[in-house]
Amino acid sequence: MIAALGLLVGITLGLLLQPDVPLSLEPYLPIAVVAALDAVFGGLRAYLDGIFDDKVFVVSFVSNVVIASAIVWLGDQLGVGGQLSTGVIVVLGIRIFSNVAAIRRHLFHA
């Protein structure tokens, strides 16, 4: 519950304060958001399955964002940032959709 409340407060503050993202970090922001969404949906799935652990959620959230951003940064350094960004988005997208499908099955028994 604390994680959901923190997410709500973070979204609200972001909408109200409208922080500026430095130009050097702009390519990594969409990847970080998708990685964070993957962790959030994974946490929600774990909660519904009765196996949610807040420490695992925080570590998963932070590590997803750091690793996804690092992969894209490495791709930028190698000159293939677009291809690695696409790969990260595809992998995380698949994970998000599988978690959402599990959540849907759990909530609607379908």
Secondary structure, DSSP 8 states (H G I E B T S, - for coil): -HHHHHHHHHHHHHHHH-----GGGGGGHHHHHHHHHHHHHHHHHHHHHT---HHHHHHHHHHHHHHHHHHHHHHHHHT-HHHHHHHHHHHHHHHHHHHHHHHHHHHH--
